[in-house]
Amino acid sequence: MIYWGDGMLVRIVYYMNNTLPRERIVVTNDIKKAERIAREEMEKLRARGYELEWVA
């Protein structure tokens, strides 16, 4: 596994209405924190949904 300090990598994919999906990688080991980050960014981007994936 790949460790980055105290956290693990989480890939967030944002599904947009009229464009290709956008991706973001965050470092955390708390799934609730990753979901909170995804929801906040989803509102900013006006995305229609998101998906979380543990990268490592």
C-alpha positions as CSV (number, residue, x, y, z in Angstrom):
1,M,0.0,0.0,0.0
2,I,1.0,3.6,-0.5
3,Y,0.9,5.7,2.6
4,W,1.2,9.5,2.6
5,G,1.9,10.6,6.2
6,D,-1.0,9.5,8.4
7,G,-3.6,9.0,5.7
8,M,-4.4,6.9,2.7
9,L,-5.3,8.2,-0.8
10,V,-9.0,8.5,-1.8
11,R,-10.0,9.2,-5.4
12,I,-13.2,11.3,-5.8
13,V,-14.9,11.4,-9.2
14,Y,-17.4,14.2,-9.7
15,Y,-20.1,13.6,-12.4
16,M,-20.9,16.7,-14.2
17,N,-24.0,17.5,-16.3
18,N,-22.5,18.7,-19.6
19,T,-18.8,17.8,-19.3
20,L,-16.5,14.9,-18.6
21,P,-16.1,13.8,-15.0
22,R,-13.6,15.5,-12.8
23,E,-11.2,13.8,-10.4
24,R,-9.6,14.8,-7.2
25,I,-7.2,12.8,-4.9
26,V,-7.4,13.5,-1.2
27,V,-5.3,12.1,1.7
28,T,-7.3,10.8,4.6
29,N,-8.0,7.6,6.5
30,D,-11.5,8.6,7.6
31,I,-14.2,7.8,5.1
32,K,-16.6,10.3,6.7
33,K,-14.1,13.1,6.1
34,A,-13.7,12.0,2.5
35,E,-17.5,12.1,2.0
36,R,-17.7,15.5,3.6
37,I,-15.0,16.8,1.3
38,A,-16.8,15.3,-1.7
39,R,-20.2,16.8,-0.8
40,E,-18.8,20.3,-0.3
41,E,-16.9,20.2,-3.6
42,M,-19.9,18.7,-5.4
43,E,-21.9,21.8,-4.4
44,K,-19.2,24.2,-5.5
45,L,-18.8,22.4,-8.9
46,R,-22.6,22.0,-9.3
47,A,-22.0,18.3,-10.1
48,R,-24.9,15.9,-10.1
49,G,-23.1,13.2,-8.1
50,Y,-19.8,11.8,-6.9
51,E,-18.0,8.5,-6.3
52,L,-15.4,7.6,-3.7
53,E,-12.6,5.0,-4.3
54,W,-9.8,4.0,-1.9
55,V,-6.7,4.2,-4.0
56,A,-4.3,2.8,-1.4
